[in-house]
């Protein structure tokens, strides 16, 4: 008789979508994201044969899969990342308003 278990939906999606070499890499990056705490940031340094663009892309796809928003910044051969904090009012886009004085 098979063994039946109830699992969270996001765990089922993660386990079924992350197969092969790409899945292994994304799981590794999910682990990095899960280690972040409030007020902390992570840094990843590019190894030989790896680009910072690839690290940024992998962080973005792992964050999207985890349902989180990250701020990702590159400085030289390092990529810094932290959870986006939208506790204030949303930022405005476009040109700033003119002051009322002429």
C-alpha positions in Angstrom: 0.0 0.0 0.0 1.4 3.5 -0.8 2.3 6.0 1.9 0.1 9.1 1.7 1.0 12.5 3.1 -0.4 16.0 2.9 2.3 18.6 1.9 2.1 22.3 1.4 1.3 23.4 -2.1 4.5 25.5 -2.5 6.5 22.4 -1.5 4.8 20.3 -4.2 5.4 23.0 -6.8 9.0 23.4 -5.8 9.7 19.6 -5.9 8.0 19.0 -9.2 9.4 22.1 -11.0 13.0 21.8 -9.8 14.4 18.8 -11.5 17.8 18.2 -13.0 20.9 20.4 -12.9 18.8 23.7 -13.0 16.6 22.5 -10.2 19.7 21.7 -8.1 21.0 25.2 -8.6 17.7 26.9 -7.8 17.4 24.8 -4.6 20.8 26.0 -3.6 19.8 29.6 -4.1 16.5 29.1 -2.3 18.7 28.0 0.7 20.6 31.3 0.5 17.4 33.3 0.5 15.8 31.3 3.4 18.8 32.2 5.6 18.1 35.9 5.4 16.7 37.5 8.5 15.1 40.9 9.0 17.8 43.5 8.7 20.4 41.2 7.2 21.8 40.8 3.7 23.7 38.1 1.8 26.7 38.3 -0.5 27.7 35.9 -3.2 31.1 36.0 -4.9 31.4 34.7 -8.4 33.6 31.7 -8.8 35.8 31.1 -11.8 33.7 30.5 -14.9 30.6 32.1 -13.3 29.3 35.5 -13.9 27.6 38.0 -11.6 24.8 38.2 -14.2 24.1 34.5 -13.7 24.1 34.9 -10.0 21.6 37.8 -10.2 19.4 35.7 -12.6 19.4 32.7 -10.3 18.6 34.8 -7.3 15.7 36.4 -9.1 14.2 33.1 -10.2 14.6 31.6 -6.8 13.0 34.6 -5.1 10.1 34.5 -7.5 9.6 30.8 -6.8 9.7 31.5 -3.0 7.2 34.4 -3.4 9.6 37.0 -2.1 11.0 40.3 -3.4 14.7 40.8 -3.3 16.9 43.8 -3.8 20.0 42.6 -5.8 23.1 44.8 -6.3 26.4 44.0 -8.0 29.7 45.4 -6.7 32.6 44.2 -8.7 32.7 40.4 -8.5 30.2 40.2 -5.6 26.4 40.2 -5.6 24.6 41.6 -2.5 21.0 40.8 -1.9 18.4 41.4 0.8 14.6 41.3 1.2 12.8 44.3 -0.1 11.0 46.3 2.6 7.8 48.0 1.3 6.5 49.2 4.7 6.4 52.8 3.7 4.3 54.4 1.0 5.0 53.1 -2.5 7.6 55.0 -4.5 6.4 57.3 -7.2 7.5 56.9 -10.8 8.2 59.7 -13.2 9.1 63.3 -12.9 8.9 65.0 -9.5 6.1 67.6 -9.0 6.9 71.3 -9.3 6.8 73.3 -6.1 3.8 75.6 -5.7 6.1 78.7 -5.8 7.0 80.2 -9.2 
